[in-house]
Amino acid sequence: MIARLLAYLAFSVGLTTLPAQERKPTLPAQERKPNILIISIDDLNDWVGGFAGHPQALTPNIDRLAARGLRFNNAHCQSPVCNPSRGSLGVSLYPNTTGIYFLNPDISKSKIASKIPTFPHYFQKQGYAVSGAGKLFHGESNKQHLPNWAGSFGGMGPLPKEKLTSFPGHPLWDWGAYPERDERTPDYKVASWGVEALRKADKNKPFMIVTGFYRPHVPQYAPQHWLDKFPLESIQLPDVVADDLEDISPYATSLTRDRHVAPTHDWVVENKEWKNLVRTYLACVAFVDHQVGRVLDALDESSQTDNTIIVLFSDHGFHLGEKQRWAKRSLWEDSTRIPLIIAGPGIVQGEVSNKPAELIDIYPTLLELTGLKPPAKLEGDSLVPLLKNPKAEWPHMARTEFGPKNYAIRSERYRYIHYADGSEEFYDLSKDRHEWNNQINNKELAAIIEGHRKHAPTQFHEVLGKQSTGHKAFDAASGFITIDPAH
């Protein structure tokens, strides 16, 4: 008792020597809610060190984050398109529930999604100091859904006066060495904002800080010194086979190719741009990894590391020639699989989970990790059991949708795809990681296939919005429906 009294008197005397604004003591970590650091990366596929998507990927900073947390090797987006994917993340609802399937409209235009506060707003209401910069939601909707948003700092820019390549399509579909310095890029500025936000964070109030990076989204621009890390003659190309599309339906082929804005695989090959595109993507990934490292360094220097949950993810994957196509907007592994890493207090370190996980699981996971109750019924599942034991029992499968009745179901080993025309695909990823051999008619797998069908959605909200690339691709493919679409 005497020792406690002496310690209190010494502490009180010490306070009198400080300016008034500095006299507030820092609460012990165990008495505070954990902080949250969100790191979102746009269009990042599995070309990340531990995810083994490409042997030449250079991501030392994302890799070191994985070493201090849990890496989800089998995580998937809810839509292979930015807007619906990020909307599902924000409110933990599937596209078939909200009607947000494509690049528009915003989730605020959905009668169902608009009833649930986005997780940044909800955490702000629960006492968190929430702020962010860059891209968490799609486009300018960050102003509405991310409190204290600092801006995009230029978004997909800066852009040169003329395209660097001969591709005649969409202005964002360009690639090469640009600009000349890292400091001119939006991602460098987003990271700089994040560094400063972590330095200024109030140690007596839990924070949620969001850093949303834009690369490797097109245009695939990075300063020359990042391209120099990947000499063109050394570039390894993804594996493809000539007859890859022969065992899928005309509808599936149309849905993943017609009315898209990315270059066709034929154009890329004929114009000898495949290595250039792979090279610039790898360079963009290495560049954004460096920005992630700057933010992680700032967190460590802030003395907040031990009481901060870190979540790193991408909004969807990206094809770079796999299955003879480019960009996202498919229901195959290259388009749906995302890197997902969660680290923080009470979470296993340096381990891997192969259980199916989803972007909509992040909201309920953060709620459980911080001891908060859900604001409404969420469709995601908390990943906390896996964060404690990566091999825990996990009955869930991951689902990705690209328009009504087009969806993929991913288990720990298999992928099932159903299209609006009733056609199906089924792949055993343990034997066929490229998804080259459609096993839907394999009688030996019939029971397993039926088990995946049971995880399919039963109701589909009408398509909201119009005229985006996704809307156009969905409408174009509808011409190939030759059977009852209710199948």
BELSULVEN-V582132 format. One line per field, one symbol per residue. phi: phi as a letter, one per 20 degrees, with the letter a starting at -180 (. if undefined). psi: psi as a letter, one per 20 degrees, with the letter a starting at -180 (. if undefined). burial: 1 if it has 9 or more other C-alpha atoms within 8 Angstrom, else 0. A space follows every 50 residues. Layout:
phi: ???
psi: ???
burial: ???
This chain:
phi: .fffffffffffffffedggfdeffffggfedfffcddcdcemeeeechf elfbfdfdcffffffffdbdeeecebeebebgffffffgfdlcfgfeene dcfbefffeefeffedfffffffffeoeedbabndddemffggedcglfe oeloleefdffcfedefeeggfebbqeafecgfeegffffffffgffffe gffdcfdcddddeeeegffedbggfffffcggfefeeffccfdgefdcfg ffffgecfmedfffffffffeldffffffffgffffffgffgffffffff femdgfccedcdbdeaeaecofllbcmdmbdegfeefcfccccqfndgdm dcddffccffffgffffffdmdeffafdefdfeggffebgdffbeececc ccngmdbcdddfcccdccdfenfccbceffdbfelecfdfefffdgffff ffffeffdccfffenamegfgffffffffefdcgfeg
psi: gggggghgggggghhiiqqgijioqpqqhiiqqqrpopopppkobjmpei ikhpijpomhghghghijbppoilqqriqkqgghghggghjlqqhihhjn haiqaqhiiphghiippqhggghghjjqoprrqbogapbiihhhioqlpi rikidiaqqrhqqirjpibphinrqaoqahqhiiqhhghgggggghhhhi poijpqqoppooqhqkqqpmpqqhhhhhimpgiippqqprqhkhjikrqh ghgghjgpkriqqrhgggghjljghgggghghghghghhhhghhghghgh iijjgikpppoprrhrbppliqklrqbblrjrghhhpqppppqapjpqpk rppjqprqhiigghghghhjkqqqiaoqirppjghhhhnijqpniqrqpp qmqpjoqqppahhrpppprhjiqrqpqnihimiilhoojhjohijghggh hhhijqqiqoqqpqaqjrgggggghghhijoiroii.
burial: 00000000000000000000001000000001011111111111111110 11110011101110111111111111111111111111111111111111 11111110010011011111111100011111111111001110111010 01101101000000000000001111111001011111111111101110 00001111111111111111111101100110001000010001000100 11111111010111100110001111111111111111111111100111 01011011111111111111111011111110011111111111001111 11111111111111111100000000011111111111010000001111 11111111111101111111111111111001001101110000110010 0110000001101100011111110111011000000
